[in-house]
Amino acid sequence: MKLQLLLLTLLTTFSIFAQAKTIRVGDVYEVKEKSLQQLIVERVNAADMPERLKNYTKSFEVGIEISPAIVDKEYNFTPWYTLPSPIYDQHDQILFPKGFRFNPLTKVRAPGRLVFFNEAQIEWVKNNVQHGDQLVMTSGDIYQAMKVLNARVYLLDAQTYARLKVNAVPSVYEQRPDDVHFTVNHYAL
């Protein structure tokens, strides 16, 4: 009985392998789709990219007009933040409710000084910039400013303007050691 079972198993195994040689996967056809590179080129050409880019850069040149500082002034500013929605933990328990107000500078340090200026104050920035400063232009041509300052320049957006209450330029926001607020300096030129 064991011999018959062994022979039957061997025959079945050999017949499976014998049939495997005759298994056919299927016909192979040439791909009819366009290449990804060709699709990108067609979309860019159809979108009139030079015109779109021209309008795109113009939208950045608008900025926010802020009046120049009239007198030198120094004051402390705490960037309070109020949560717009609750924050939950991994068990769906509320950690911080909607409306919770806190000062982010108690948990993190600012990455460096924030220097706010307009297009007419680029020379002042050039003479007063420090290593690690984050340069934020309120209005004007940021590309030209980057060339002159040889540094990254950001354009002031509405959210940052509202959150930091920038009210005169040039101004420098600095978090000094052991402070949980910004020391703001306005400079009359």
QUIURRA-V18963 format. One record per residue. N is the residue number from 0. RES is the residue in one letter. SS is DSSP state (a for helix, b for strand, c for the rest). BURIAL is I if it has 16 or more other C-alpha atoms within 10 Angstrom, else O. D_LAST is the distance of its C-alpha to the last C-alpha in Angstrom with 2 decimals. Layout:
<<N RES SS BURIAL D_LAST> <N RES SS BURIAL D_LAST>>
This chain:
<<0 M c O 107.12> <1 K a O 104.34> <2 L a O 105.24> <3 Q a O 105.14> <4 L a O 101.75> <5 L a O 100.39> <6 L a O 101.77> <7 L a O 100.36> <8 T a O 96.89> <9 L a O 97.05> <10 L a O 98.21> <11 T a O 95.45> <12 T a O 92.81> <13 F a O 94.16> <14 S a O 94.38> <15 I a O 90.69> <16 F a O 89.67> <17 A a O 92.01> <18 Q a O 90.50> <19 A a O 86.94> <20 K c O 87.60> <21 T c O 88.35> <22 I c O 85.32> <23 R c O 83.20> <24 V c O 79.47> <25 G c O 79.18> <26 D c O 78.23> <27 V c O 74.87> <28 Y c O 73.07> <29 E c O 70.16> <30 V c O 66.85> <31 K c O 66.13> <32 E c O 62.48> <33 K c O 59.61> <34 S c O 57.62> <35 L a O 54.24> <36 Q a O 52.57> <37 Q a O 54.31> <38 L a O 53.27> <39 I a O 49.57> <40 V a O 49.74> <41 E a O 51.51> <42 R a O 49.01> <43 V a O 45.99> <44 N a O 47.74> <45 A a O 48.74> <46 A c O 45.23> <47 D c O 43.60> <48 M a O 40.90> <49 P a O 38.77> <50 E a O 38.30> <51 R a O 37.66> <52 L a O 35.07> <53 K a O 33.27> <54 N a O 33.14> <55 Y a O 32.21> <56 T a O 29.08> <57 K a O 28.11> <58 S a O 28.33> <59 F a I 25.76> <60 E c I 23.24> <61 V c O 23.02> <62 G c I 21.02> <63 I c I 19.51> <64 E c O 16.90> <65 I c I 14.41> <66 S c O 11.98> <67 P b I 8.18> <68 A c I 7.47> <69 I c O 7.81> <70 V c O 8.41> <71 D c O 8.76> <72 K b O 12.11> <73 E b O 14.95> <74 Y b O 18.15> <75 N b O 21.14> <76 F b I 22.12> <77 T c O 25.66> <78 P c O 26.28> <79 W b O 29.71> <80 Y b O 31.90> <81 T b O 35.07> <82 L c O 37.83> <83 P c O 38.82> <84 S c O 42.30> <85 P c O 44.46> <86 I b O 44.62> <87 Y b O 48.20> <88 D c O 49.79> <89 Q c O 52.49> <90 H c O 55.19> <91 D c O 53.49> <92 Q c O 52.69> <93 I b O 49.41> <94 L b O 47.04> <95 F b O 44.14> <96 P c O 44.78> <97 K c O 42.79> <98 G c O 40.08> <99 F c O 39.72> <100 R b O 36.25> <101 F b O 34.79> <102 N b O 31.74> <103 P a O 31.73> <104 L a I 29.86> <105 T a O 33.13> <106 K c O 34.91> <107 V c O 32.47> <108 R c O 29.43> <109 A c O 26.26> <110 P c O 26.41> <111 G c O 23.07> <112 R c I 19.45> <113 L b I 18.20> <114 V b I 14.76> <115 F b I 13.74> <116 F b I 11.45> <117 N c I 12.09> <118 E a O 13.30> <119 A a O 10.36> <120 Q a I 8.48> <121 I a I 11.67> <122 E a O 10.87> <123 W a O 8.34> <124 V a I 11.31> <125 K a O 13.75> <126 N a O 12.63> <127 N a O 12.44> <128 V c O 15.34> <129 Q c O 18.50> <130 H c O 22.07> <131 G c O 23.09> <132 D c I 19.78> <133 Q b I 20.36> <134 L b I 17.79> <135 V b I 17.70> <136 M b I 16.32> <137 T c I 16.34> <138 S c I 17.34> <139 G c I 18.09> <140 D c I 20.37> <141 I a I 20.58> <142 Y a O 23.21> <143 Q a O 21.08> <144 A a I 18.33> <145 M a O 21.21> <146 K a O 22.39> <147 V a O 19.18> <148 L a I 18.45> <149 N c O 22.20> <150 A c O 22.07> <151 R c O 23.14> <152 V b I 20.63> <153 Y b I 21.75> <154 L b I 21.19> <155 L c I 20.55> <156 D c O 23.90> <157 A a O 24.93> <158 Q a O 26.69> <159 T a O 23.82> <160 Y a O 21.50> <161 A a O 24.20> <162 R a O 25.14> <163 L a O 21.77> <164 K c O 20.45> <165 V c I 16.97> <166 N c I 15.29> <167 A c I 11.50> <168 V b I 9.46> <169 P c I 8.42> <170 S b I 11.10> <171 V b I 13.77> <172 Y b I 17.34> <173 E b I 19.57> <174 Q c I 23.23> <175 R c O 24.03> <176 P c O 27.67> <177 D c O 30.16> <178 D c O 27.78> <179 V c I 28.78> <180 H c I 25.42> <181 F b I 21.84> <182 T b I 19.28> <183 V b I 16.11> <184 N b I 12.67> <185 H b I 9.63> <186 Y c I 6.20> <187 A c O 3.80> <188 L c O 0.00>>
